[in-house]
Amino acid sequence: MRHGIAVIPTAPEVARNADTYYDYRHDSYLYYLSGFGEPEAVLVIVAGESPQHILFCREKNPEREVWDGFRFGPEAAREAFGFDAAYPIAQLDEKLIELMGDRTALFCPLGADAAFDAHLLGLRETVKAKTRLGIHAPHEIRDVRDSLNEMRLFKDAHEIGLMRRAATISCGAHRRAMAFTRPGQFEYEVEAELLHEFFRHGSRHPAYTSIVAGGANACTLHYVGNKARLNDGELLLIDAGCELDGYASDITRTFPINGKFSAAQKDVYEIVLAAQAAAIAEAAPGKLWNAPHDAALRVLAQGLIDLKLCRGSLDAVIETESYKPFYMHRTGHWLGMDVHDVGEYKIGGQWRPLQPGMTLTVEPGCYIRPADNVPRELWNIGIRIEDDVLITAGGNEVLTESAPKTVREIEEIMKNKP
């Protein structure tokens, strides 16, 4: 009995302006299943007694390769990546009409691209028109991502190796940024140091737009302007990580621009650092996904009470969410091929247990904006500390441990500036 067919397109190329395009980044699902990174590609997987793994891609074109660079072409791609078959992308419709016949279900990234969905449905209608020939079209259409997300959530040894390497490169970039930073520079100068370290170790792209936020800018969670001047006496928050061979790292460090924490900055920093330590301690097999967040929240809330930014008992501050003006986000997310990676956080309405092979970020923060009820020495202090954590059979492994984060480590690396 024949079963389903999955059709997974890669990401489109995106124009930056006129005939110039952004650097191409493949679709994570297609790359996960194939390792093929060229544009204009579609992966087809046919299940059943004779399963097939089929690629449709651009043909070889020596003239275009002179301008745009090497492309595999179907035959070389089949040999290099181990496909059962490979065809020119121009033959996709013809072959799909044939391959869809008598399949019970059609799997695709439903809803990701309305035009692609409509095209597949049109091909399905063509197959349905063959019913008098005894050929049946898939009677179910399912989102292939439902199954792939759960697969991607658990990292194998190869994936973990890539993520360790990406983390190591990114840790070096944060160390470089700390050693480079001084008052009077611009945020983009520090960003350039991060990119330099990524590039020289083989990562051609950051995993996301780097956040380099000095002073008050650090209180904007997704600040990406990166063009302000860095001021003496303020903090610099850097949220940056590289992508390596399709896998992301994600690190945040916060440090004083002049290399020395003020008393108020240190007080807030130590609260966030303690919250992160409490959260990481809860990132272990069998613990629920929400356990690290709950642990961090209790430490942060108590710290806000101690700083007189929140009033009342610890339980009351948490219950009323009076901490939210200073801590308004969750403590982490899944990490993998995408920086905010795929995978369910709840199963059947309940937080899911952590299991070996899962990788997540742990990133509590505290953001204090000017207000009448806020002491002036705390104004514009924005602090976040983020690490990448792999759940292991015995507990966890902090992949980004080598990025300095204690007050002593940070001040030591910054004190001897060139």
KEVEXLUM-361441 format. One record per residue (C-alpha): x, z, y; residue in one letter. Coordinates in steps of 0.05 Angstrom, whole numbers, plus 5000, padded with zeros to 4 digits. Layout:
BEGIN
XZYA;...
***
This chain:
BEGIN
500050005000M;502649825068R;502950345123H;504550355197G;508749975246I;512350265306A;514049855367V;518750175418I;521249815480P;527450015519T;527250165593A;526749595643P;532149415692E;530349665762V;531949275825A;535449665880R;534749125932N;534248365931A;538048145868D;542048785860T;540049285805Y;541150015794Y;546150185738D;542250085674Y;540050675632R;536850545564H;530450865539D;531951515504S;527251395445Y;529950705428L;537150955435Y;535651565392Y;533251125335L;538350565342S;544250715387G;542950045421F;543750085496G;542649385525E;536549205567P;531048725544E;530549025475A;524949245430V;525649645365L;520649535309V;520249995249I;515949795191V;514050335141A;511950245069G;514950045002E;519949575037S;521549925103P;524949515157Q;528849695219H;528549085265I;531548955333L;529348435384F;534548325439C;537647825486R;541047225456E;548447095467K;549446715532N;556646555551P;554646325620E;551046975637R;556547385605E;561447095655V;557247415710W;554148035677D;558748215619G;558448245544F;551948235505R;551448305430F;546247795412G;541847885351P;546847735296E;552548175322A;547548725338A;544848715267R;551848795238E;554349305289A;548349765288F;545949675217G;539149355229F;535549025171D;534148435216A;535048235289A;531747675329Y;531847395399P;527147775446I;523547115459A;520947145387Q;517847835395L;510547615400D;510947125343E;514247625296K;509848205317L;503547825300I;506447715231E;509048425222L;502648765246M;498548435192G;495548925142D;498749535175R;494250145178T;496850415244A;500550185305L;505350685336F;507950585407C;509651005469P;502350985488L;501251065563G;508551005583A;507850285608D;500750025619A;503049295619A;506649375552F;500649735522D;496049165544A;500748655515H;500949005447L;493349055447L;492948315461G;497448175401L;493148635359R;487048225379E;490647605355T;491747935287V;484448155285K;482447425292A;485647305224K;480647735187T;477347135153R;484246995122L;484147695092G;489147965143I;487448615177H;490048895243A;492149625251P;485750035259H;489350635290E;493650665351I;498051275358R;503251535406D;509851485370V;512852005416R;508852565383D;513252515321S;519752325356L;519352905405N;519553405348E;525353035316M;529253015381R;528153765392L;532853935335F;539953705346K;544453505288D;551953605284A;553552945318H;548853095376E;551553795384I;558553515387G;556553045443L;553153605481M;559154065474R;563553515503R;558753375560A;558554125575A;566054165575T;566653595625I;561353905670S;564654585667C;571054265691G;567253935748A;564454595772H;571354915770R;574054335810R;568454405861A;569855145869M;577255035880A;575854475930F;570454785973T;571955076042R;568155166108P;567354546150G;566654056093Q;560353666080F;556153746017E;557453025997Y;564953155996E;563853685943V;559153215906E;564752695905A;569253205869E;563953305815L;563352555804L;570852475802H;571352975746E;565552655708F;568451955713F;575652125695R;573352445630H;569151865607G;562252025635S;560051465680R;553751805705H;550952485724P;545052685680A;540852755743Y;541752735818T;546653285835S;544353855879I;549754085927V;546154565973A;549554996025G;546355586060G;538855516072A;538754866032N;539755275969A;532655555979C;529854855967T;529654795891L;530554045885H;534753925948Y;538653275940V;540353086013G;547553316003N;549553146074K;549853806112A;556154146136R;558354766098L;558755396140N;563255996136D;559756606108G;554456216070E;553456065996L;553755395962L;549155255903L;551154675857I;546454435803D;550153865768A;551753605699G;554252965668C;551252515616E;555652305558L;553651775507D;546351895523G;546452665523Y;545753115583A;548953755608S;545754185662D;549654735698I;548255125762T;553355565796R;552955915864T;558956155902F;561356335973P;563855756015I;569556176042N;571256455974G;568857165985K;561957445972F;559057876028S;556058546006A;548958276011A;550657635975Q;554058025919K;548058485911D;543257895900V;548257515857Y;549358095809E;541758155800I;541157425781V;547257465735L;544358075700A;537757715693A;541257125661Q;545057575612A;538557905591A;535357215580A;541156945539I;540857565495A;533657375478E;535456655460A;535956735385A;532456485321P;525556785312G;524856975385K;519056635421L;520556105473W;518056555528N;522457155510A;528456945553P;523856835613H;520457505604D;527157865599A;529957525661A;523557655700L;523858405688R;530958455713V;529558015773L;523258395791A;526759055788Q;532358775831G;527358545883L;524459245884I;531359535893D;532659055951L;525959275981K;523358565979L;517758775931C;513959425929R;510559805874G;512159925801S;515759405759L;509559265718D;505359195781A;510258705813V;510058275750I;502558315741E;500958145814T;506557625816E;508957895882S;515957665861Y;513956935867K;516056825939P;523156965914F;522856685842Y;517756135831M;520255745771H;521155845696R;527656075666T;529255445626G;527354805592H;529354395531W;535753995538L;538153375501G;538052635515M;533852775577D;535653345622V;528453595617H;528153415545D;522253295500V;518853795453G;512854255454E;513654945483Y;507255205450K;504355075381I;496955215372G;496755545440G;502356035424Q;509556025448W;513655725392R;519356105358P;526455885373L;530155565315Q;537255345300P;538854665329G;534554745391M;538254705458T;535554995522L;537655195592T;537555905617V;537055895693E;534156485732P;534656475807G;532956825872C;531256475937Y;530456886000I;527856536062R;527556846132P;521457286143A;519557886184D;519658336123N;526358096098V;532858416123P;536857916163R;543057986119E;538957696062L;536357096099W;537756416068N;540956686005I;539256205949G;542356355881I;541356035813R;545856115752I;544655625695E;547755525627D;546355085567D;544855485504V;544755245432L;540655655383I;544755785320T;543356125254A;546856755278G;544256765350G;546656275403N;552555895431E;553255825506V;555855115512L;557655195585T;561055875581E;567555615612S;564455495680A;566256125720P;560456565739K;562557285749T;564257505819V;571457645799R;572356965765E;569356585824I;573356945877E;579756865836E;579056115828I;577456035902M;582756485934K;588656005930N;585955385963K;590654805977P;
***
